[in-house]
């Protein structure tokens, strides 16, 4: 999956409830620890600020760390939730 800053910006502009729901789904698809995910999502505004502060290189590294198969699953999920690339 290629990193797309516009897509990240769309995620960050979501209301906190929608953002948290989508973040949970992404974390699950990526194989993240559920307890750590919930701790991060206890404060969605803080998580949004942390994500917004990532450099493009850091964001690409994060995306690349997930792997190609999981990235494809996440991209499909984003499309289904209306967070499509390049729009």
Buried (B, 14 or more C-beta within 10 A) or exposed (E): BEBBEEBBEBBBEBEBEBBBBBBBBBBBBBEBEEEEBEEBBEEBEEBBEEBEEBEEEEBBEEBEEBEEEBBEBBBEBBEEBEBBBEE
